[in-house]
Amino acid sequence: MKISAKFIGSSIGVVGLIASLAFSSEFLLWKADNQAALSRDKAAKSVDNTLQLEVLLRDQVMALKDFLMLNRDPLDMAKYQKAKSEFQLTLDDLQRLMPDNSELTVISRQHKFLNRLSNELSDTPSTQEQFYQDFRAISSFGKSIDFSLQSLAKDIRFQDRLASEQASRSKQTAQVARQTILCIIIILLFGQFWLILLPVIKSIKKLQLGANQIGTGDLDYRLNIKTGDEVQELSEQFNLMAVALRESYRTLEEKVIARTIELTNTNQILESEIEQRKQIEETLRKSEAQLRQQAQEIEQALTELQQTQAQLIQTEKMSSLGQMVAGVAHEINNPVNFIHGNITHANKYIQDILELLQLYQEHYPNPVDEVADHHQAIDLEFIMDDLPKVLASMRLGTERIRNIVLSLRNFSRLDEADMKAVDIHEGIDSTLLILQNKLKARPNHPEIKIVKKYSSLPQVTCYPGQLNQLFMNILNNAIDALDEYNNQRSVEEIKSNSSRITITTQLESDYIIIKIADNGSGMTEEIKKQLFDPFFTTKPVGKGTGLGLSICYQIIQKHQGIIECESELGKGTEFSIQIPIVQNGLSKIGKSKVNNLSLETVGGRSL
């Protein structure tokens, strides 16, 4: 049998066995993940419904108590009926999710008792004694149902933990299966080597020994290989070749004597020609070295020109952006501070007015008809209850605007042209706040989630404005990459694997590491090699200048740091940034690493 047939047959068997075992382990892992996802989704919906039931229950109890205490106002009973209907609909949804849960049966029965009590309240007038009994009954039913809902929520969470533990055990089983597959592969490959390749290797060694013997002049040496394959055929041809060489050697000796005389005569002519050729080659080598040096000088000058252009553009861009942001922040900050400061006084004045109205109601409980009609028309109780909430919302809004203005000022950093110690996390958060409009969900634009994995970092001596520009460029590129990736995916794919950007910070010795990763489509090795080249971009015309990452590279060089990119098609992209904590030393990144960041690395070839 031929070697190829042996190898192909055994390889097909090995590949088939590996494929079947791998498919089985992957199927088990997929099944476990699918069951865990369904269980988590069901548990999340059940917990949401349970929380909504608690809110609706409190609305029902509050409406019934208001109905008793506020002279049986029909509006309170209408509120109760609305909350009761929503409670029943939510309870029905929860029963469809958990059809066999006994706690839901208890909640449904208790809610029916509460409904029966509400019907009795609306049908019959109550005495003072009956009022207290009804009030206590409403509170008792509410607490009982609320206790059952809390117990149900605990049970749902317990079942979710059980399902998660089961999924974890299934994954461990799949991992064991993968390890078993790896052991089987090693055993099969070793068997294939022992049964097929080892005999071939031994036969090849015999051929090598025969070739060495022939090479030393032993033309009578013969091979004796009986493997029944191509190696045996090769040994037979080798023996025939040895016989032919022996005959040729005799003839060659006779010719060598005749040719030696002829070669001696021509050798002198060749020596003179060789000397002339050496002189010509030396001249050519010198010319080539000069041309190579000129080309390197031109390339270096072009690279320096591109860097200068990029720095000028970045300087002008940051200056214009900083002036605009500082101006906008100043114009917004003045009126917002005025509004924020006056809200406190307005709240105090309104509290005084509300206290005065309460005194009027206590001392003049029976106003004239015109006042009573106007009281009913404007719903004074609602206004008294809602007005402090409106003022509180206004305070929160002004505080939110002040925080945004502070983030804008932190991002622009116009007053920080020199190095200073700053909080890196503050710069990242300010940049994220500016990019918030591009991160949130919009029509035909799914939400991009930000996952922060911050470590405890000391303050870093740096140029804050330049680092903020670096964060802005990298995060903006990640958002654009995720948007383009989402345009190529279906709605189901986006839901199963939502877009996210993960920001990780960590401290190592005397430098910090910042990693910004997305789960987009990634990039090819060819694109990654040109990432940091000036004016290189993969975006359409008009959407990118190709200077963003080149500027980022120069900023990191200025901070004596390192920037690296790891990316693979289908697995997203991650930028890793290393910056010394103190800039007056090169830190433990290593002086050799910083020195190696020459002009050649601008092209990304060493990153």
N, C-alpha and C positions, 0 to 999 in steps of 0.2 A: 504494500500500500504506500502511496506517495505521502511525503511529509505534509503537503498542503491539505490532502484529504484527512489525514489524522488530526491536524490542527483545527481545520474548519469544523469537523464533526464534533470534536470535544468542546470547541468554543461555542457552537450552537447549543449544546447541552447545558453548558455553564450559564450562558446568557439567558436561556429559557428558565432555568431554575431561579436565577437571581431576579428576573423580571416578575415571576409569580410570587416569590417571597416579598419583594418590595411592594408589589401591588396590594398584597394582603395587609402588610403593616400600614401602608398609607390609607387603605380603606378603614382600618380600625381607628386610626387617628382622625380621619375625616368624620366618621360616625360619632366619635366622642365629642369633637368640637361642635358638630351640628346639634347634638342633644344638649350640650351645655348652653349653646346660644339660645335654643328654644326655651330652655328652663329659665335662663336669665330674663328673656323677654316677657315670659308669662309672669314671673315674679315681679318684674318692674311694673307691669300693667296692674297686677293685683294690688301692689303697695300703693300706687297712685289712686286707684279706686277706693282703697281703704281710707286713705287720707282725705279724699273728697267726701266720703261718707261721714267722717268725723266733723268736717266743716259744716256739711248740710245738717247734721244732727244738732250742732250747736245753734244753727240758724232757726231750726224748728223749736228747740227748747226756749230760745230767747224770744221768738215770736209769741209762743203760748204764754210765757211769763208777762210779756208786754200786754198781751190781750187781757190777762187777769188784772194787772196793776193799773192800766190806762183806760179803765171804764169800758172794756170790751170793744175796742175800736175795730171795725171791720177790716181796716187796712192791715192790722196785725194778723188777723186770721187769713187774709189773702197772702201775706208773706209766708205764713206757715204752710198754706196749701201749695204754694210754688216750691218751697224747700222740700215738702213731702214728695211731690211728684219727681223732682230731680233725685231725691234720695232713693226712691223706688226704682227709677231707671238705672241708676248707678249700681244698686244692689242686684238688679237683674243681670247687668253686664258681669258683675263679679261672680254670680252663680254660674254663668256660662263658662267663665274661666275655671271655676273650681266647683264642678257639679256635685261632688261627693263630700263636701266639707260640712260637718255637723254644726260648726260654729255659725255658719251663715243661716242655717235653719233657726237657731236660737235668736239671732239678730232679727230675722224676718218676723218671728212670732212676737218678740218684744216691741217691734215697731208697730205691729197691728194693735197691740194693747195701747200704745201711745196715741194712735189714730182714733181708737175707740174713745179714749179719754177726751181728745180734742172735740169729737162730735158731741159728747155729753156737755162739754163746756159751752159750746155754741148753742145748744138746744135749751138748756135750763139755766135760770138765774141762780146766783150763789149768795149765800149768807157769808158773814165774816168768818164763821167757823169752817164753812165749806170752802171758802177762799184759801185758807191755810192748808186744808187737806189737799186741795187740788194742786196748790203750789208745791207741796212736798212730793206729791205723786209725780208731777212733771219732772222735778229734780231727780227723783229716784229712777224713773224710767230712763232719763237722759244719762245718768251715771252708769246704769246697768248696760245700756247699749254701747256707751263709750268704752266701758271695760271690755265688753265682748269684741269691739273693733280693735282695741289695742292687743288683746290676746290673739286675734286673727292675724294682725300684722306681724307679731312675733313668730307665729306658726309659719307664715309665708317666708319670712327671712330664714327660719330654721330649715325649711324645705329647700330653699335656694342654696344654702351652705352645703346641705347633703348632696345636691346635684353637682355643685362645683367640686366637692371632694371625689365624687364618682368619676367626673370627667378627668380630674387629675390622676386618679388611679389608672384610667384607661390610657392616658398619655404615657404613663410610666410603663404600662404593658407594651405599648407600641415602641417605646424606646428600647426595651429589652429585646423586642423582635428585631429591631434594626441592628442591635449589637450582635444578635445571633446570625443575622444575614451576613454581617461583616466577617464573622468567624468562618462561616460556610464558604464565603468567597475565597478567603485565604487558603482554606483546606483544598478547595477545588483547583486553585491556581498552583498550589504546591504539587498536587497530584498530576496536573497537566505537565508541569516542569519535569517531574520525576519520570513519567512514562513516555513523554514525547521529546522534550527538548534535551534532556540529559543524554540519551543515546546519540542524538544528532551532534551534541557538543563533543562527545567522546570520539565520534567518527571524524569530526572536523580536526580534532587534535592529531589523529593519526595522519590525516592529509597534510597538516602543518609539519609533522615530523618527517614525512616523506619528501616534502618540498625542501626542508632544510638539508636532508641527505643528498638530494639531487644538487642543491646549491653548493654543497661542499665538494662536489665532483664524484660522488658515488652513483654512477649511472646504472649500476647493477641492482640498485635497491627497488623492491616491488611491494605494493600494498596488498593486504588480504582483508577486505571488509565485506561482510555478508549481512546487510541490513534489509535488503529487498526494496530499497527506495532510491531516490536520486543520488544519495551519497555513494551507494554501491556503484551506480553507473559512472559517477565522477571518478571513483577509484580505478575502474577499468580503463577509462580514458586516460587517467594519469599514468598507468602502466604502459599503455601504447605510446604516450608522449615520451616516456623514459627511453623506450626502444628507439624511437625516432631521433631523440637527442643524441643517443650514443652513436648512431650512424652519422648524424650531422656533425658531431664533434670531430670525428676523424677527417672529414672533408674540410672542416673549418680550419684545422691546424695547418693544412697545406696552403690554404688561401691566406692565412695570417702572415706566413713567412713572406709571401709575395707582396702583400699589401704593406708590410712594415717598411720596406725600402721606399715604396711610393709615398707613404705618409711622412717619412723623415724629410723628404724633399719639400713637400707642401707645408710642413710645419713652420718652416722659417717664414714663408710668405704669410701665413695666418697670424703669426706673432706680430708682424709689422702692422697688419690691418687691425688687429685687436687694440694695439696701442693708439692708433688714430681714432678708433671708435670710443675709447675711454676718454680721450680729450674732448670729443664732441659731447658725450654724455655729461661730463663735468660742467661744461658750459650751459647745457640745457637745465641741469639741476639748479644752478645759480639763478637762472632766469625764472624758473618756476617758483623758487623760494621768494624772490622779489614780488612776483605777481600775487602769491598767496598772502604775503604781508600787507600789500596794498588793499587786497579784498577785505582782510580783517579790519584794517583801519576804516574802510568805507562802511562796513557793517556796524562797527562800533559807533561811528559818527551818526549813522541813521538811527540806531537804537537810542542814543543820547538825545537826538532831536525829537523822537517820539515821546520820550519821557518828559522832556521839557514842555512839549505841547500839552500832554496830559496834565502836568502839574499846573500850568497856566489855566487850563479849563476848570480844573478842580478848585483852584483858588478863587477864581471869579464866581464860580457857581456857589461855593460855600459863603462867600462874602454877600452876594445878592440874596441868597436864601436866609442868611442870618439877619440882615437888615430888614427884610420883609417880615420874618417871623417875630423879631423884636418889636417892630412897629405895630403889627397886629396885636401882639400880646399886651403892649402898653395901652392901645386904644380900647381893648376889651376890658382890661383890668380896672381902669378908673370907674366906669359906670357899674361894673359888677360889684366892686367894693362899696360903692355908694348904696346900691340896692341891698347888698348883704348886711351892711351896717344898720340900715333903716328897718330891716325886717324885725330885728329884736324890739325896737321901739313900737313898731306897728303891732306886734304880737301882744306887748304889754297893754297898749291902748285898747285893743280889741277885748282882752281879758277883763279890763275894767268895765267896758260897755256890757259884756256878757254878765258880769256880776251884778251890774245895775239892773239889767233886764230880769235876772232871777229875783232880785229884791222887789221889783215891781210886781212880779207874778206871785210872790209870797204875800205881800201886803195888799195887793189889789187883785184878788183871784177872779173877780167878776168884772171885766172891763166892759166898756160900752160896745154896742153892736158893731160899729164901724171898725174899732180896734180888733175885736174878735174875728171879724171877717178877714181883715188884712192878715191877722196872725195865721188863720187857716190857709189863706191863699199863698203866702210865702213859705209855709212849712217851717216855722221858726225853730222847732226842735231840731230839724235836720241841719239848718244853717248853724245853730249853736254847736252841734256835734261835728260838722264838717269843716267849719272855718278854721279851727286850729290845725286840722290836718292839711288844709290848703297852704297855710303859712309854713308848716313843716316841710311840705313838698317844695315850696319856693326856696326855703333855706337849703335843702338838699341840692336843688338845681343850681343855685349860685355857688355852693361849695364845689359842685362838679365842674362848673365853668372855671373857677379859680384853679382847680387842680390841672385842668387842660392848659390854662395859661402858663402855670408853673412848668408843665412838661414841655411846652413850646420854648420857654426861656432856657430850660435845661438843655434842650436839643440844640438851640442856636449857639449858646456859649460864646457870644460875641465879646464878653469881657474876660475871656480866658484864653488869650492867644499864647500864653506861656504854659509850660508844663506845671501841673498841680496834681495833688492827690484827690481822687474822686471815687465815688461808688459806681462800679461798672454796671451793677444791676439797675441803678437809676437811669443810666444812659440807654440800656436796652429797653426798659419799660417806657421811657419817653418816646423812643422810636416806634414801639408797638402801638402806642396811643395815637401817634400821627398816622400810622398805617391802618387804624381800626376800620376805616370805611372800606378798605380793600379786603379786609378779612371777614367781615360779616356777610351773612347770606343776602343775596339779591336775586331778582329774576334771572334765570339761566346762569346763576353763579352760586354754587353751594358754599356753605360756610367753611372757612379754613380755621381749624382749631389750633390754638397755641398751647403746647405742653412745656411747662417750665420745670426744670430740674436744677434749681439753684443750690449751690453749696455756700457755706459761710466763707466770704472772701474779705481780705483786708482792703483798705483803700489803695488804689494803684496810681503811681505817678505817670502821667501821660498827657497828651494833647486831647482834651475831652471832645472838642468839636470835630476833630478828624476821626476819632473812634466812632462817634455818632454817625458820621457820614459812611464809615465802613459798615456799621450795622444796617444802615438804611439801604445801601447797595446790595448787600447779600440777602437781606430779607425781601427786598423788592424783587430780586431775581427769583427767589424761591416761590413767591406768590405768582409771578408770571408763569413759571414752569408748571405749577399746580393747575393754574387756569387752563393752560394749553393741554395738559394731560386730561383734565376733566372734560374738555371738548371732544376728546377721542373716546371717552368711556360712556357706557349706558347708565341710566338712572339706577338700575339694580347694582351695578358695580360700584357706583359712588356711595350708595347706602351701605353696602357690605364692607367697604374700605374707605372711610371718609378721609378727606384731605387734612393733613396736620403738619405743623412745623414744630420740631422739638428743639428747645434751647437748653443746653447743659453747661454748667460752669463748675470748675473744680480747681483746687489748689494743689500744686505739686512743688515742694521745696520753695524756691524763691521766684516762681513765676506762676501765672494763672493760665488755664486752658478754657476757651470758649468754643463750644461745638454747636453749629446750627445745621440741622438735618431736616429734609423733607422726604415724603414718601411718594414723590412723583415718578416720572418715567426714567429718570437717570440720563446718562449720556455715554457716547462711545469713547473709546480710548483716544481716537484721533482728535475729537473736540476737546477732551480734557487736557491734552498736551498744549493746546493753544489758548486755554482759558485766560491766562494773564497777559497775552499779547495785546499791546495797544491797538485799538480800532478793530479788534476781532469780535464779532457778534453773530449769533444764530437767529436773531430776531429779524422780522421783516423791515424793509426800508422805512424810516420814519419813526420806528419804535425803539431803537437802541443805537447808541454811538460806538459801543465797544470799548468805552473807557472806564466803566464802573469797576471791574475786577482789576484792571491795571492800576487804577488809583488805590484800590484796597491793598494791592501788593506793595506799592510805594509807601503807604501809610504804615504798614507792618514793618517794612525795612527801616523807616524813620524811628520806630519804637524798638529797634533791635530784636524783633520777634520773628516768628515763622508762621506762614499760612499754608495749609495743605488742603487738597480736595480729594475725597474718595467718592467714586460714583461707578455704578454699573447699570446697564440697561435693565429696566423693570424693577430695580431695587432702590431707587431714589438717589439723592446726593447729600453729602455731608461735608461742610467746611469746618476745619479745625484751626483755631487761632491760638498761638502761644505768645504771651507778652510778659516781660520781666516786671516784677512788682516795683522795683526801683530802677530808674533809667541810667543812673551813674555807673552801673556795673552791668556786665553781660549776663549775669545769673548763671544758673546751672544748665541752661539750654546749651551752653558750650560756645566758646569763642570760635572754634573751628567751624561750627555750623553757620554762625553769622557771617564769617568771612567768605564762606562758600556761596553766599547769596549774591553772586556776581550778576553782570548784565545778561549772561546766558540764561539764567533762571527766569528772566522776565517772560520768556516763551513758555514757561511751565514744564520744560523738559526734565528738570531735576526734582519736580514736586510730585 
